[in-house]
């Protein structure tokens, strides 16, 4: 299933959330839009108690696939994992939007076969 991980997350006023970092070379603050991909990648790299090496490699591989920040083909199991880690490691503001974005794509896929039969 194709998910657009470049979708921007917003605050309650509708302003795009920003991720702020410091450029090591210039020591200047830089900000980039906080996207579904940003949330997914950051939370996939979070450590959980008793994670095996295999689980970490699986998460690493998925995070690198998503890092492209565009439309990425992911499996249903990968969506379940992304929802799990976003739900565990982020705030309600992020979780609510991320789940809607991920579920909307699932709904589109489920409706396509029925619509194509017409």
ZAFIKOL-167195 format. One line per 2 residues: for each residue x, y, z of N, C-alpha, C, O, CB. Coordinates in Angstrom, 2 decimals, decimal comma. Glycine has a CB too. Example, Ala and Ser with C-alpha at 12.3 -4.5 7.8 and 13.67 -1.06 7.14 Angstrom:
13,19/-5,69/7,80/12,30/-4,50/7,80/13,20/-3,30/7,80/14,24/-3,32/8,46/11,31/-4,47/9,05; 12,85/-2,25/7,08/13,67/-1,06/7,14/12,90/0,03/7,87/13,41/1,14/8,04/14,08/-0,60/5,72
// end
This chain:
0,86/-1,16/0,00/0,00/0,00/0,00/0,91/1,23/0,00/1,89/1,28/0,73/-0,98/0,00/1,23; 0,57/2,20/-0,82/1,38/3,41/-0,92/0,92/4,46/0,08/-0,26/4,82/0,12/1,33/3,97/-2,35
1,85/4,95/0,89/1,57/5,99/1,88/2,44/7,20/1,55/3,62/7,06/1,26/1,84/5,48/3,33; 1,84/8,38/1,61/2,58/9,62/1,40/3,12/10,11/2,74/2,39/10,72/3,52/1,69/10,71/0,73
4,38/9,82/2,99/4,99/10,19/4,26/5,43/11,65/4,31/5,95/12,10/5,33/6,18/9,30/4,53; 5,23/12,39/3,24/5,58/13,82/3,25/4,43/14,69/3,76/4,54/15,91/3,80/5,98/14,27/1,84
3,31/14,06/4,15/2,18/14,82/4,69/2,62/15,54/5,97/3,24/14,95/6,86/0,96/13,88/4,97; 2,28/16,82/6,04/2,70/17,65/7,17/1,74/17,53/8,34/0,52/17,47/8,17/2,82/19,11/6,73
2,31/17,50/9,55/1,52/17,49/10,77/1,37/18,93/11,26/2,28/19,74/11,11/2,18/16,59/11,86; 0,21/19,24/11,85/-0,11/20,62/12,22/-0,51/20,73/13,68/-0,90/19,75/14,32/-1,22/21,16/11,34
-0,42/21,96/14,20/-0,91/22,20/15,55/-2,42/22,44/15,47/-2,99/22,40/14,38/-0,18/23,42/16,21; -3,06/22,68/16,58/-4,51/22,84/16,59/-4,99/24,08/15,85/-6,15/24,15/15,45/-5,00/22,89/18,02
-4,11/25,06/15,66/-4,46/26,26/14,89/-4,33/26,03/13,39/-4,75/26,87/12,59/-3,58/27,43/15,31; -3,75/24,90/13,00/-3,57/24,61/11,59/-2,20/24,97/11,04/-1,95/24,83/9,85/-4,60/25,32/10,81
-1,30/25,44/11,92/0,06/25,76/11,50/0,89/24,48/11,45/0,76/23,61/12,31/0,71/26,81/12,45; 1,76/24,38/10,44/2,61/23,20/10,30/3,59/23,15/11,46/4,24/24,15/11,78/3,36/23,22/8,94
3,69/21,98/12,08/4,67/21,78/13,15/6,07/21,81/12,56/6,28/21,46/11,40/4,42/20,44/13,90; 7,02/22,24/13,35/8,42/22,33/12,91/9,31/21,47/13,79/9,08/21,34/15,00/8,90/23,79/12,93
10,31/20,89/13,17/11,35/20,18/13,91/12,57/21,10/13,88/13,04/21,49/12,81/11,67/18,75/13,29; 13,07/21,43/15,05/14,18/22,38/15,15/15,46/21,63/15,49/15,48/20,76/16,35/13,88/23,46/16,21
16,54/22,01/14,79/17,85/21,42/15,07/18,91/22,51/14,97/18,66/23,60/14,45/18,16/20,25/14,09; 20,08/22,21/15,47/21,20/23,15/15,41/22,22/22,61/14,41/22,66/21,47/14,51/21,86/23,36/16,83
22,57/23,45/13,43/23,60/23,08/12,46/24,94/23,06/13,20/25,37/24,07/13,75/23,64/24,09/11,24; 25,59/21,90/13,21/26,84/21,75/13,98/27,94/22,67/13,49/28,75/23,15/14,28/27,31/20,31/13,90
27,98/22,93/12,19/29,03/23,75/11,61/28,81/25,24/11,88/29,71/25,94/12,34/29,11/23,51/10,13; 27,60/25,72/11,60/27,32/27,16/11,72/26,75/27,53/13,08/26,70/28,71/13,43/26,35/27,58/10,64
26,33/26,53/13,85/25,70/26,74/15,17/24,38/27,51/15,06/23,91/28,07/16,05/26,66/27,48/16,09; 23,80/27,55/13,87/22,54/28,24/13,66/21,38/27,25/13,79/21,50/26,07/13,47/22,50/28,94/12,28
20,28/27,78/14,27/19,06/26,98/14,41/18,40/26,82/13,05/18,24/27,79/12,30/18,08/27,62/15,43; 18,03/25,59/12,73/17,34/25,30/11,48/16,02/24,62/11,81/15,93/23,85/12,77/18,21/24,43/10,54
15,00/24,89/11,01/13,74/24,20/11,23/13,23/23,62/9,92/13,39/24,20/8,85/12,69/25,16/11,85; 12,63/22,45/10,04/12,03/21,79/8,89/10,62/21,38/9,28/10,30/21,24/10,46/12,88/20,55/8,43
9,78/21,20/8,28/8,41/20,77/8,55/8,41/19,38/9,19/9,18/18,50/8,80/7,57/20,76/7,25; 7,53/19,20/10,17/7,38/17,92/10,84/6,33/17,12/10,07/5,17/17,52/9,99/6,96/18,11/12,35
6,74/16,01/9,51/5,88/15,22/8,64/5,55/13,87/9,25/6,10/13,48/10,28/6,54/15,03/7,28; 4,63/13,18/8,60/4,32/11,81/8,99/5,60/10,97/8,95/5,82/10,13/9,82/3,23/11,19/8,06
6,43/11,20/7,94/7,70/10,48/7,83/8,64/10,77/8,98/9,30/9,87/9,49/8,37/10,83/6,52; 8,71/12,04/9,39/9,55/12,41/10,53/9,11/11,66/11,77/9,93/11,09/12,49/9,50/13,93/10,77
7,81/11,67/12,03/7,27/10,98/13,21/7,56/9,48/13,13/7,96/8,87/14,12/5,75/11,22/13,33; 7,36/8,89/11,96/7,58/7,45/11,80/9,05/7,09/12,01/9,36/6,17/12,77/7,13/6,99/10,41
9,94/7,80/11,34/11,37/7,49/11,44/11,87/7,68/12,87/12,55/6,80/13,41/12,19/8,37/10,47; 11,53/8,81/13,49/12,00/9,07/14,85/11,54/8,01/15,83/12,31/7,57/16,68/11,52/10,44/15,32
10,29/7,58/15,72/9,77/6,61/16,68/10,23/5,18/16,37/10,36/4,37/17,28/8,25/6,67/16,70; 10,47/4,88/15,10/11,00/3,55/14,77/12,38/3,34/15,38/12,76/2,21/15,68/11,07/3,37/13,24
13,13/4,42/15,56/14,47/4,31/16,15/14,46/4,31/17,67/15,51/4,12/18,29/15,33/5,44/15,67; 13,31/4,50/18,29/13,23/4,48/19,75/13,44/3,05/20,26/12,92/2,10/19,68/11,86/5,03/20,24
14,19/2,93/21,33/14,45/1,62/21,92/13,33/1,20/22,85/12,81/2,01/23,62/15,79/1,62/22,66; 12,97/-0,04/22,77/12,01/-0,61/23,71/12,70/-1,71/24,49/13,61/-2,37/23,99/10,74/-1,14/22,97
12,25/-1,91/25,71/12,83/-2,95/26,57/12,72/-4,32/25,88/11,69/-4,66/25,31/12,13/-2,97/27,95; 13,79/-5,07/25,97/13,85/-6,45/25,46/13,70/-6,56/23,94/13,30/-7,62/23,45/12,77/-7,26/26,12
14,02/-5,51/23,19/13,99/-5,62/21,73/15,15/-6,49/21,26/16,27/-6,35/21,75/14,05/-4,22/21,05; 14,87/-7,38/20,33/15,93/-8,23/19,79/16,66/-7,50/18,67/16,20/-6,48/18,17/15,34/-9,56/19,27
17,80/-8,02/18,31/18,54/-7,47/17,19/17,72/-7,54/15,90/17,75/-6,61/15,09/19,86/-8,21/17,02; 16,99/-8,64/15,72/16,15/-8,79/14,53/15,09/-7,69/14,45/14,84/-7,13/13,38/15,46/-10,16/14,52
14,47/-7,39/15,58/13,45/-6,34/15,61/14,06/-4,98/15,28/13,45/-4,18/14,57/12,76/-6,30/16,98; 15,25/-4,72/15,79/15,92/-3,46/15,52/16,27/-3,33/14,04/16,13/-2,25/13,46/17,18/-3,33/16,37
16,74/-4,41/13,44/17,07/-4,39/12,01/15,81/-4,16/11,18/15,84/-3,41/10,21/17,76/-5,71/11,59; 14,71/-4,80/11,55/13,44/-4,61/10,85/13,02/-3,15/10,90/12,60/-2,58/9,90/12,35/-5,51/11,47
13,14/-2,55/12,08/12,77/-1,14/12,23/13,73/-0,23/11,45/13,30/0,74/10,83/12,76/-0,74/13,72; 15,01/-0,55/11,49/16,00/0,23/10,74/15,68/0,20/9,25/15,68/1,24/8,58/17,42/-0,31/10,99
15,41/-0,98/8,73/15,11/-1,12/7,30/13,86/-0,34/6,92/13,83/0,31/5,87/14,93/-2,60/6,92; 12,84/-0,38/7,75/11,61/0,36/7,48/11,86/1,86/7,56/11,38/2,62/6,71/10,50/-0,05/8,47
12,61/2,30/8,56/12,92/3,73/8,71/13,70/4,26/7,51/13,42/5,36/7,03/13,71/3,97/10,00; 14,65/3,49/7,02/15,42/3,96/5,86/14,56/4,01/4,60/14,76/4,87/3,74/16,64/3,05/5,62
13,61/3,11/4,50/12,68/3,13/3,37/11,80/4,39/3,42/11,55/5,02/2,40/11,79/1,85/3,36; 11,34/4,73/4,61/10,46/5,89/4,80/11,22/7,20/4,66/10,64/8,21/4,24/9,78/5,83/6,16
12,50/7,20/5,00/13,30/8,42/5,04/13,27/9,19/3,71/13,57/10,38/3,67/14,72/8,09/5,41; 12,92/8,50/2,63/12,80/9,16/1,33/11,80/10,31/1,39/11,88/11,24/0,59/12,38/8,15/0,25
10,86/10,25/2,33/9,87/11,28/2,60/8,88/11,53/1,47/8,25/12,58/1,42/10,57/12,54/2,90; 8,74/10,61/0,61/7,72/10,74/-0,41/6,71/9,63/-0,25/6,43/9,18/0,86/8,34/10,70/-1,82
6,17/9,20/-1,36/5,24/8,07/-1,33/6,05/6,79/-1,28/6,92/6,55/-2,11/4,27/8,09/-2,56; 5,73/5,96/-0,29/6,48/4,74/-0,06/5,49/3,58/0,02/4,44/3,69/0,64/7,33/4,84/1,24
5,85/2,47/-0,60/5,01/1,28/-0,56/5,32/0,52/0,73/6,45/0,09/0,94/5,24/0,39/-1,81; 4,32/0,37/1,59/4,48/-0,35/2,86/3,40/-1,43/2,98/2,33/-1,33/2,39/4,41/0,63/4,06
3,72/-2,45/3,75/2,77/-3,54/3,96/1,83/-3,19/5,11/2,06/-2,23/5,85/3,52/-4,87/4,26; 0,77/-3,96/5,24/-0,16/-3,78/6,34/0,56/-3,99/7,68/0,31/-3,25/8,63/-1,35/-4,75/6,21
1,44/-4,98/7,75/2,19/-5,22/8,99/3,09/-4,03/9,33/3,26/-3,70/10,50/3,04/-6,50/8,85; 3,68/-3,41/8,32/4,52/-2,24/8,56/3,69/-1,06/9,07/4,14/-0,31/9,93/5,28/-1,85/7,27
2,48/-0,90/8,54/1,59/0,16/9,02/1,23/-0,09/10,49/1,21/0,84/11,29/0,31/0,24/8,15; 0,96/-1,33/10,83/0,65/-1,68/12,22/1,82/-1,32/13,13/1,62/-0,77/14,21/0,31/-3,20/12,34
3,04/-1,63/12,70/4,23/-1,30/13,49/4,40/0,21/13,62/4,69/0,70/14,71/5,48/-1,93/12,85; 4,23/0,94/12,53/4,36/2,40/12,56/3,35/3,00/13,54/3,69/3,86/14,35/4,17/3,00/11,15
2,11/2,54/13,46/1,08/3,04/14,37/1,43/2,71/15,82/1,23/3,53/16,72/-0,31/2,45/14,01; 1,97/1,52/16,05/2,34/1,11/17,41/3,39/2,05/17,99/3,23/2,54/19,10/2,86/-0,34/17,41
4,46/2,30/17,24/5,54/3,12/17,80/5,18/4,60/17,87/5,58/5,28/18,81/6,81/2,94/16,97; 4,43/5,10/16,90/3,98/6,49/16,98/3,06/6,65/18,19/3,15/7,63/18,92/3,26/6,93/15,66
2,17/5,68/18,39/1,26/5,72/19,53/1,96/5,67/20,86/1,50/6,27/21,84/0,29/4,59/19,44; 3,07/4,96/20,92/3,79/4,79/22,18/4,73/5,96/22,49/4,90/6,31/23,66/4,59/3,51/22,14
5,33/6,55/21,47/6,42/7,49/21,72/6,14/8,95/21,36/7,05/9,77/21,44/7,61/7,04/20,97; 4,91/9,30/20,97/4,62/10,70/20,66/3,37/11,16/21,41/2,74/10,40/22,14/4,43/10,88/19,14
3,04/12,43/21,21/1,90/13,03/21,90/0,60/12,75/21,17/0,59/12,28/20,03/2,10/14,54/22,04; -0,49/13,04/21,85/-1,82/12,84/21,26/-2,00/13,66/19,98/-2,67/13,21/19,05/-2,91/13,21/22,27
-1,41/14,84/19,92/-1,51/15,69/18,73/-0,94/14,99/17,50/-1,53/15,04/16,42/-0,78/17,02/18,96; 0,19/14,34/17,68/0,84/13,62/16,58/0,09/12,32/16,28/-0,18/12,01/15,12/2,32/13,31/16,92
-0,23/11,57/17,32/-0,90/10,28/17,15/-2,22/10,44/16,39/-2,50/9,70/15,45/-1,16/9,62/18,51; -3,03/11,40/16,81/-4,33/11,61/16,17/-4,21/11,85/14,67/-4,95/11,27/13,88/-5,05/12,77/16,82
-3,29/12,71/14,29/-3,12/13,02/12,87/-2,49/11,86/12,10/-2,93/11,53/11,00/-2,27/14,27/12,69; -1,46/11,26/12,70/-0,76/10,16/12,02/-1,70/8,99/11,77/-1,70/8,42/10,68/0,45/9,71/12,85
-2,48/8,62/12,77/-3,42/7,51/12,60/-4,42/7,82/11,48/-4,71/6,96/10,65/-4,17/7,23/13,92; -4,94/9,05/11,46/-5,90/9,42/10,40/-5,25/9,30/9,03/-5,87/8,79/8,09/-6,42/10,85/10,62
-4,01/9,77/8,90/-3,31/9,71/7,62/-3,08/8,27/7,18/-3,28/7,93/6,02/-1,97/10,45/7,70; -2,66/7,43/8,12/-2,38/6,03/7,79/-3,67/5,27/7,51/-3,72/4,45/6,60/-1,62/5,36/8,94
-4,72/5,53/8,28/-5,99/4,83/8,09/-6,71/5,29/6,83/-7,41/4,50/6,20/-6,89/5,04/9,30; -6,56/6,54/6,47/-7,18/7,06/5,26/-6,64/6,31/4,04/-7,39/5,98/3,12/-6,93/8,59/5,11
-5,35/6,05/4,03/-4,74/5,32/2,92/-5,25/3,88/2,90/-5,49/3,32/1,83/-3,20/5,34/3,02; -5,42/3,27/4,08/-5,95/1,91/4,16/-7,38/1,87/3,61/-7,74/0,95/2,87/-5,92/1,39/5,61
-8,20/2,87/3,97/-9,58/2,93/3,50/-9,63/3,09/1,98/-10,47/2,46/1,32/-10,32/4,09/4,17; -8,75/3,90/1,42/-8,70/4,09/-0,03/-8,43/2,76/-0,72/-9,06/2,43/-1,73/-7,61/5,11/-0,42
-7,49/1,99/-0,16/-7,14/0,71/-0,76/-8,32/-0,25/-0,69/-8,59/-0,97/-1,65/-5,91/0,11/-0,06; -9,01/-0,27/0,45/-10,14/-1,18/0,62/-11,29/-0,84/-0,32/-11,99/-1,74/-0,78/-10,62/-1,16/2,07
-11,49/0,44/-0,62/-12,59/0,86/-1,48/-12,29/0,67/-2,96/-13,23/0,55/-3,75/-12,92/2,31/-1,20; -11,04/0,65/-3,36/-10,68/0,57/-4,77/-11,26/-0,64/-5,50/-11,85/-0,47/-6,56/-9,20/0,55/-4,90
-11,13/-1,85/-4,98/-11,69/-2,99/-5,73/-13,20/-2,88/-5,95/-13,69/-3,23/-7,03/-11,38/-4,29/-4,99; -13,94/-2,40/-4,97/-15,38/-2,26/-5,10/-15,73/-1,23/-6,16/-16,68/-1,42/-6,93/-15,99/-1,88/-3,76
-14,98/-0,14/-6,20/-15,24/0,90/-7,17/-14,85/0,48/-8,57/-15,50/0,88/-9,54/-14,51/2,16/-6,79; -13,80/-0,32/-8,71/-13,33/-0,71/-10,03/-14,26/-1,74/-10,68/-14,18/-1,96/-11,89/-11,92/-1,27/-9,93
-15,15/-2,39/-9,88/-16,09/-3,35/-10,43/-17,27/-2,70/-11,15/-17,98/-3,36/-11,91/-16,60/-4,24/-9,33; -17,47/-1,41/-10,89/-18,61/-0,71/-11,48/-18,45/-0,52/-12,96/-19,33/0,06/-13,60/-18,81/0,63/-10,82
// end
